[in-house]
Amino acid sequence: MPTYSNQFGRPHYYDHEIWAVNGRKIGTVRVKPIGILWKPANQRSFYSVSLAKFAEWIVDPNTGAQRTKS
C-alpha cells in the first residue's frame, strides 16, 4: 500500500438526526467530547449542556432513566 503525504482529520463531533415514524424530522442530537447538543427541527441553533451536567442529570432517579438491558 502506498504511503500518503496527507490524511483525513478526525471529526470533532457526531450528528444524529432523529426521525418520527411518519417521516418527519424531530431534531438533531450532536455529541461532542465536551457536551451534548440538541437542535429541534427547523431551528437554527443548538441547545447545549456540558457532558458533566448531562451525566449528573441522566443518573438522577427523578429523570426516570433506566439502564439498558444489553
MIKE-933917 format. One record per residue (C-alpha): residue number from 1; residue in one letter; y, x, z. Coordinates in Angstrom, 1 decimal, padded with zeros to 4 digits. Each point is the difference from the previous one (the first is absolute). Layout:
<recs>
+-----+-----+--------+--------+--------+
|   n | res |     yy |     xx |     zz |
+-----+-----+--------+--------+--------+
| NUM |   a |      Y |      X |      Z |
...
+-----+-----+--------+--------+--------+
</recs>
This chain:
<recs>
+-----+-----+--------+--------+--------+
|   n | res |     yy |     xx |     zz |
+-----+-----+--------+--------+--------+
|   1 |   m |  000.0 |  000.0 |  000.0 |
|   2 |   p |  003.4 |  001.4 | -000.9 |
|   3 |   t |  002.5 |  000.9 |  002.7 |
|   4 |   y |  003.2 | -002.0 | -000.1 |
|   5 |   s |  003.5 |  001.2 |  000.7 |
|   6 |   n |  001.2 | -003.4 |  001.2 |
|   7 |   q | -001.5 | -002.7 |  002.1 |
|   8 |   f |  000.6 | -003.6 |  001.1 |
|   9 |   g |  001.7 | -000.5 |  003.3 |
|  10 |   r | -001.5 | -002.3 |  002.7 |
|  11 |   p |  001.4 | -003.5 |  000.4 |
|  12 |   h |  002.4 | -000.4 |  002.9 |
|  13 |   y | -001.0 | -003.6 |  000.5 |
|  14 |   y | -002.5 | -002.6 | -001.1 |
|  15 |   d |  001.1 | -003.5 | -001.1 |
|  16 |   h | -002.4 | -002.9 |  000.3 |
|  17 |   e |  001.0 | -003.4 | -001.6 |
|  18 |   i | -001.3 | -003.1 |  001.8 |
|  19 |   w | -000.8 | -003.0 | -002.3 |
|  20 |   a | -000.8 | -003.5 |  001.0 |
|  21 |   v | -003.1 | -001.9 | -001.3 |
|  22 |   n |  002.3 | -002.0 | -002.3 |
|  23 |   g |  001.2 |  003.2 | -001.8 |
|  24 |   r |  003.4 |  000.2 |  001.7 |
|  25 |   k |  001.2 |  003.3 |  001.4 |
|  26 |   i |  000.5 | -000.2 |  003.8 |
|  27 |   g |  001.5 |  003.5 |  000.4 |
|  28 |   t | -000.6 |  003.7 |  000.2 |
|  29 |   v | -001.2 |  002.2 |  002.9 |
|  30 |   r |  001.0 |  003.6 | -000.3 |
|  31 |   v | -001.8 |  002.6 |  002.2 |
|  32 |   k |  001.8 |  003.3 |  000.8 |
|  33 |   p | -001.0 |  002.7 |  002.4 |
|  34 |   i |  003.0 | -001.0 |  002.2 |
|  35 |   g | -000.2 | -003.8 | -000.2 |
|  36 |   i | -001.1 | -003.3 | -001.4 |
|  37 |   l |  002.4 | -001.9 | -002.3 |
|  38 |   w | -000.1 | -003.7 | -001.2 |
|  39 |   k |  001.8 | -001.5 | -002.9 |
|  40 |   p | -000.3 | -003.7 | -000.7 |
|  41 |   a | -000.4 | -001.1 | -003.6 |
|  42 |   n |  003.3 | -000.2 | -002.0 |
|  43 |   q |  001.9 |  002.1 |  002.6 |
|  44 |   r |  001.7 |  003.3 | -000.7 |
|  45 |   s | -000.5 |  001.9 |  003.3 |
|  46 |   f | -002.7 |  000.7 |  002.5 |
|  47 |   y | -000.2 | -000.8 |  003.7 |
|  48 |   s | -001.4 |  003.0 |  001.8 |
|  49 |   v | -001.5 |  001.0 |  003.3 |
|  50 |   s | -001.0 |  003.4 |  001.3 |
|  51 |   l | -003.7 |  000.8 |  000.1 |
|  52 |   a |  000.2 |  000.4 |  003.7 |
|  53 |   k |  001.6 | -003.5 |  000.5 |
|  54 |   f | -002.6 | -001.5 | -002.4 |
|  55 |   a | -002.9 |  001.6 |  001.9 |
|  56 |   e |  001.4 | -001.2 |  003.3 |
|  57 |   w |  000.5 | -003.6 | -001.3 |
|  58 |   i | -003.4 | -000.3 | -001.8 |
|  59 |   v | -002.1 |  000.9 |  003.1 |
|  60 |   d |  002.1 | -002.3 |  002.3 |
|  61 |   p | -002.3 | -003.0 |  001.1 |
|  62 |   n |  002.9 | -002.4 | -000.7 |
|  63 |   t | -000.2 |  000.6 | -003.8 |
|  64 |   g | -003.5 | -001.5 | -000.2 |
|  65 |   a | -001.1 |  003.0 | -002.1 |
|  66 |   q | -003.8 |  000.6 |  000.1 |
|  67 |   r | -002.1 |  003.0 | -000.8 |
|  68 |   t | -001.8 | -000.1 | -003.3 |
|  69 |   k | -003.8 | -000.3 | -000.1 |
|  70 |   s | -000.6 |  003.1 | -002.1 |
+-----+-----+--------+--------+--------+
</recs>
